[in-house]
């Protein structure tokens, strides 16, 4: 059978040999590599209406994200939401947009995380190939799985970048990967890294971030909020464990810092629609604290491994404004771990652990 196989520079030509190699004339094949694919939520390609519409439509069409009657949701999404929301969200994204690279900060940071993982772990095993993707938007999970396979990755470690598991985040990354595999004749072996709500390196990194950031201030917050992205309460009642993982992270962080419960409180942000979401709500808590006389407040977002619209604009912008508008005086948002040394140490810890049996990284 005549067939053309296209390979890239990473290809290794398999040649026949006495130990049972391929027959003479077999086309070059890329093989023997191990891929590591980190995946974050996503970002639009631009702040204009059509870029925002494409991104929001993909995101809000995911059945794990929105679990309502499909016919009703199709009408609400396409007739109501996508006619208005892209403009508003585009303006929000414009306030945090990386103008130098013309991209959202989530894309900038996730790329940097992948590059730093390659620089630190790649030299330990020449078979490793690192890449990154977005669950919604570009680069897609499917495109990067295909790219890794083209480079000879017979095994791929998929790393959803969510410390606390939720069906609407971690699980939907797996959905995208499995959907891609369903279309491939030659599937790579896939391993999925689990979440890490209680990973000691993660708790230590968060504690270091808090201690370092507060040490730079010339004032001390009266208390701190740990704000996590919310999910509808109905999802929790159906069995989603996300709520419990968030509370575990905050409990361990308090213990690490030696703080009482009232010093570090947990809240949930970013609710959407009219349904009840996990409470207490971040914005309502910030407002109530300011009205009750709290003058100095700090907020950290432990559920995000990279800064994005929900951290920079929603917490650093909207909630700071809510606090000041209702009588608060000092507000400090602590940025995510991002690609800082502590942030990279967390990702390296997770990846080293999950590559065991495939690669020995010391």
N, C-alpha and C positions, 0 to 999 in steps of 0.2 A: 504494500500500500504506500503510495507516494503522498507525503504530507510535509508541509513546511512548518517548522517550529521557529518562532521568533523569540530571541533571547537578548538580554542586555549584557553590559560589561561584567556583571557579577556572575554570569553563567560559567559553568565548569563543564568542559566536554568530557563525557564518559566514553572511554575507549575500551575495546575488547581486550581481554587479558586471560592468562591461564587460570585465574581464580574465578572464572565465571562472569566476566564483564558482559557488556552489551555486544550484540553482533556488529560486525563491521558495517560501516555506513549509517549507523544510528545517529540521528541529529543531536546536536549539543543540547544538554538539559541542565538547568540551574537546580542545584540540590544542596542539601547538607546545612542549610541555614536555619536559625531560630529567630522568629520575629517577636517583637514586643510592641503591641499597639495600645497606646493610651488613648482614651476617648472621653471627651467632655461633652456637655450638653449641646452647645452650638451657638452660632452667631450669624446674623444676616451678612450678606456680601456688601451691603451699603446701607445708608440711612434714608434713601429715597423710597417713595411709596411702593414701587414694584419689588424692590429687594426685600423690604419689610414684609410685604404681602406674601411672597414666596416662602419666606422663613416662617412666618406665623401660621400659614396654612399647613405646612409640613408638620410643625410642632403640635398645633391644636387639632390635627386630624388623627394623631396617634391615639388608639383606643385605650392605651394604658394611662394616658394623660387625662383624657376626658372620657369618663365612663357613663355616658347618658345615652338615651335613645338616639340611634344613628340618624334616622330620618329628621327628627327634630333638630339635632345638632348640626346636620348638614345645612339646614335652612338658616339657623342662627349664625353659623360660622360664615357662610358664603354671602348671605344677604345683609346681615347686620354687622357682625364683628369686623370682617375684612373690608368693609366699606369705610370704617372710621378708625379702627385701632392702628393700622399701619402709620398713619400720619402722626398720631400722638406718640407712638413708640419710637418712630424715626427721630422726633425731636429729642426724646430722652437719650437715645443712643448717640446723637450728635454731641451731647454734653460730655461724653466720655470717650469719644472716637479717637483712635490712634491715627492722627492725620498724617504723620510721617509715613506710615505703612499703608494707610487707607484701609484700615480693618479694625474690628472690635478688639478690645484688650484681651478678651478670652482667647482669641486666636493667637495673638502675640505671645501670651504667657504659655499657652499649651505647647506651641512650637518650641519655645525656649526650654520648657521642661523636657521635651523629647530630645533636643540637642544636648542638653546637659547630662541626661541619662546615657546617651550614646558615648559622650566623652568620658564619663566616670566608669561605666560598667562595660562598655564595648571592648576596651583593651584587655579585659580579663578573660574574654572568650571570643575569638575571632569569628565565631559562627553567629553572633548576635547582630540583629538588624533592628533598629528602633524607628518607630514612626508614630504618627498621631492622627486623630480624626475627630470629627464632630458628629454627634448623633443626628442633629438637624442642621442643614446647611452644608458648607464645604470646608475641608475635604470630607467626603462621605465615608462611612465605615466600609461599605462594599468596595469602593475604589482603592482604599488602602490595603485591604485584605488581598485584593488582586495584585496590587503592586508588590506586596511582600512575597506573595507566591512567585511572581515573575523573577524576583531576586533569589529564588531558591529556598524560601522558607517553607519547610515541610511541617514545621510546628509553629504555632503562634500563641503567645500568651496575651489574652485580651484583658486590659485593665480599665474598668469603668472608674472614672475619677470621682467617686462618691464615697466618703468615709462611712456614711450611714446608708444601709440598703433601703431602697423603696422600689416598688413595682414601676412607678412612673419615671425612675431614673436608671438605676442599675439594671433592672430587668429589661427595659426597652433597648439598652445597648446590646444585650444578648440577643434580643429579637432581631435587631438589624444585622448582627453577625451571622446568625443562623439563616436568615433570609438570603444573605449573600452566598452562604455555603450551599443552599438548596439549588442554586443555579450553576454550580461548578461541577464539572465532570471529575476533576482531580482535586479533591478537597484536602487542604492541610489539616493536621490534627489541631484542635482548638482546646485550649485550657483557659478558664476564666478565673481571674484573681478575685477572691472574696473581699467584702467591705472590711473596714478596719476601725470601728468605733472605739475599741479599747486597746489598740496597739500602743504599747509604751512609748515608742518613738514619736508617735503622733501626739499623744498627751503631753509629752515633754516639749515638743516643738510649739504647741499652743501655749503652754505655760511660759516658755522662753519668750514668745512673741508678746504676751501680755506684760511680763516683767520688763522687757526691753522698751516697749512703747510707752508704758506708764512712767518709766524712768526718765523719759525725754521731756515730760510735761513739767511745767512749773506750778501745777495744781494736782490735787488728788481727787479722783472721782468718788462720789459717795457710794456708788454701787456700779456694777457692770451688767450688761445684758449679753447673753449668748443667743444670737438670733439665727434660727434655722429656717430654711425654706419650708413652707407649710404644705400640707396635703389636705384634701377634703376629709372631714371627720368620718364620713361614710367609708372611705378606703381603710381607715384604721379599724373600724367596726367589722369590716370584711376579713380582717386578719393581717393587714400590712404591718410589719414589725417596726417601721421607721420611727414611730413615736418613742418606742422603748430604747432604740439605739441612741437617739438624741439625748435622752435623759441619762443613759449610761455614760456617754462622753462627758456631759457636764458634771456628773457626780465625780468621775475620776479626775477631771480638771480641778474641781474644788479641792479634792484631797491633795492633789499635787501642789497646789498653791497654798494650802493650809487655810482656806477661806471658809467662813460659815455660809450657809445656804442663802441668807439674805444679801450677801455681798456679790454673788454671781447668780443671776436669775435667768431661766430659760424662757424664750419667746419664739413665736413662729411668724414669719413674714410672707409677703407676696401672694396673698390670697386673690382669687379670681372668681367672679360671678357672685351669685346670691346665696349659695349653699354655705352651711357652717363648715369652717375649717378647724384644724387643730388650734387650740387656745392654750395660753394667752397670746393675743395678737401683738406683734411688735409695735405697730404704730399706735394702738390704743394704750399700750403700756407706757410708751414714751410720753404720750400726752398726759396720762394720769399722773405719772411721776412728776412731771413739770408742774402740773396744777397743784400737786400735794406739797410743793415746796422744795423738791430736789433741784439743786442748782448745777450740779456737776455730774455728768454721766458719760460713760464709755460703752461702746458696743463692739463686739467681736462676732464674726460669722464662721463658726467652726465647720459647718457643713459644706463649705465651698473651698476647693483647693486652689482656685484662681479667681482673681477679681473680675467682676462682670457687671452688667447693668444692675443686678439685684443687690450688689454690695456697694459699688461706687456711687450709683445714682440714687437707689432706693434708701440705703442706710446713710451713706455719707452726704447725700443731698436732701431727700425728702424728709427723713426722720430727724435730721439735724434741724431742719426748718420747723418741724412740728414742735420740737423741744424748745427752741428759742421763742417761737410764737406764743407758747403757753407759759412762759416765765422762766425757763431754763437759761443758764448763762454760759456754761462750758460744756461742749459736746465733742467727744473724740471717737472717730471710727478707726479701729485697728484693721489694717489691711490683711488680706488672706496670706497664707504662707507662700503662695506663688512659687517662683523659682529661686527663692532664698536658700542659703545653705541648709537651714532647718527643714524647709519644705522639701528640698531634694532628698534629704536624709530619710524622710518618711517614705517617699516613693521608692527609693532604693531599697529600703527595708522590706517593703511589700513585694517588690519584684524579685529580690534575692530569694526570699522565702518561697515564692511560687514557681521559680525556675528550678528548684531542686529536683534532681532526677533527669533534668534536661541539660543543664549547664552547671558547672561548679565554679562559683564566683568567690570562693574563699570566705 
